[in-house]
């Protein structure tokens, strides 16, 4: 579209150039013709021709001005159209992304809700084993913490406290 606008500008400039050349040839022809007829003196003929040339130049300049206005308006409309197309494309892209994100999450949710995932006996067995291990670990930690209550002076020593602390740390690491 930008190429077409540039082509239009060049075509209009070429048309105006040809028109200017034709008008110039026409004025030269009629100037010579008026000088041959010469019912007026040469200065009056030149003044008359200068007025006509001035009027023609004003018309040519007005044409250039209107051509420039038309081309700038076309370019502005082209920019607006391109901007609207870009906005429309961005909206469609956002809609497409949302749709595909929603579809993907729906597929994942459906997969995670299948009986193979929710009622898997291996997972249930591992989960029960982990629960039993955790309960045993919690009980051992609780018992070790209960021994702190039994550490009353003078029955405990620094060695006893240090051993108790190492056992608690060892339980925490497992």
N, C-alpha and C positions, 0 to 999 in steps of 0.2 A: 504494500500500500504506500509506503514511503517512496518507493521507486516511481510509482505512478504519479505521486505528487510532484516529484522532481521532474519527471517527464513533462507533466502539464506546465510547470514553470518554464522549462526550456522551450516548449512549443509556443507558449504565449509570448515569450521574449523574441523568438524567431518571427512570429507573426507580426509583432510590433516593429521589428527591425525591417521586415519587408514593407510594411505599411509606410514607415518613415522614408524608406528609399523611394517608394512610388510617389509619395507626396513631394519629396524633394525634386524628383524628375518632373512632376507636374508643374511645380512652381517655376522651375527653370524654363520649361516649355512656354508657359503662359507669360513669364517675364519677357522672354525674347519676343513673343507674339505681341505683347503690349508695346514694347519698344518699337516694333515695326509699324503698328497702327499709329501710335504716338499722337493721339488727339490731346493728351496731356503732356506736360514736359517730363523729363527723365526723373527729376527729383520727386514729383508727385507720384509717378508710377512706382518708384522705389519705396516711397512712404506707404503707398497702398499695399504693395507686396509685403513690406515688413509687418504691417498690421495683420495681414492674413497669415503670414508665417508665425507671428506671435500667437495668434488664435489657434493655429494648428498645433503649435508646440504645447500650448496649454491643454489642448484636448489629448495629445499624446501623453503628457505627464499625468493627466487625470486618469487615463486608461491604465498607466503603470501603477498608479495609486490603488485603483480598484482591483487590478490583478493581484497586487500585494495583499490587499485586504481579503480577497477571496482565498488566496493560497494560505494565508495565516489562519483564516477561519477553518479551512479544510484540515490543516495540521492540528489545530486545537481540537476539532472534533475527533480526529484520529487518536490523539493522545487520550482524550476522555474515553473513547471506545476501548482503547488498549487497557486503560486503568480499570474500566468496568469488567473487561474480560479477565484481567488478573484477579480482581476481587472474587468474581464468580468461580474461577479456577481454585482459588484458595479455599473458598467455602466448600466446594465439591471435594477437595482433597481432605479437608478436616472431617467432612461427613464420611468419606471413604475410610479414613483412619479410625474414626469412632466405631464404624460398623465392623471393621475387621478386628479391632480390639475387643469389642463386645462378643463377636463370634468366637474368637479364640478363648476368651475367659469362659464363655458358655460351654464350649467343647471341653475345656479343662475341668470345669465344675461337674459336667456330666460324667466325664471319665472318672473323676475322684469319687463320684457317688455310685459307681457301678458295684455290683456285688463282689467282683473280684478284688476290689480295693477295700470296701467297707467290711466285708465278711471274710477276710482272708484268715484261714486258721493259723498260718505261720506267723502272721503279725500278732494275732491274739496270743499265741504261745509265747512269743518274744516279749510282748507287753506284760503278760502275767509273770514271766521270769524276772523282768526288770522291776516289777512292783515288789516281788518277794525279796529280791536283793536289796532294794531300797528300804523296805521295812526292816530287814535284818540290820542294815547299816545304821538306820535311825535308832534301832534298839541298842546296838553296841555303843553308839555315841551317847545315848541317854544314860546307859550304865556307867560309862566313863565319867560323865559329868556328875553322876550321883556320888562317885567316889570322892569328889571334891568336898562334899558335905562331911565325909568321914575324916578328912584331914584336919585334925584339931591339934593345937599345940599341947604338949610337947611330943606327941606321937609321930609327927611327920618331920622329915628332914628335907634339905635341899635336893638330895638325891631322889627322894620319893616324888617331890613336885616335878623335878626334871623328867623322870620316867613317865609320870602321868601326862606331862605336856607332849612328850614324844609320841606317846600312844594316841593322844587326841590328834596330833598332826598327821600321824600315819593313817588314822581312820578318815581324816579329811581328804587325804590324797587318793584313797581308794574309791 
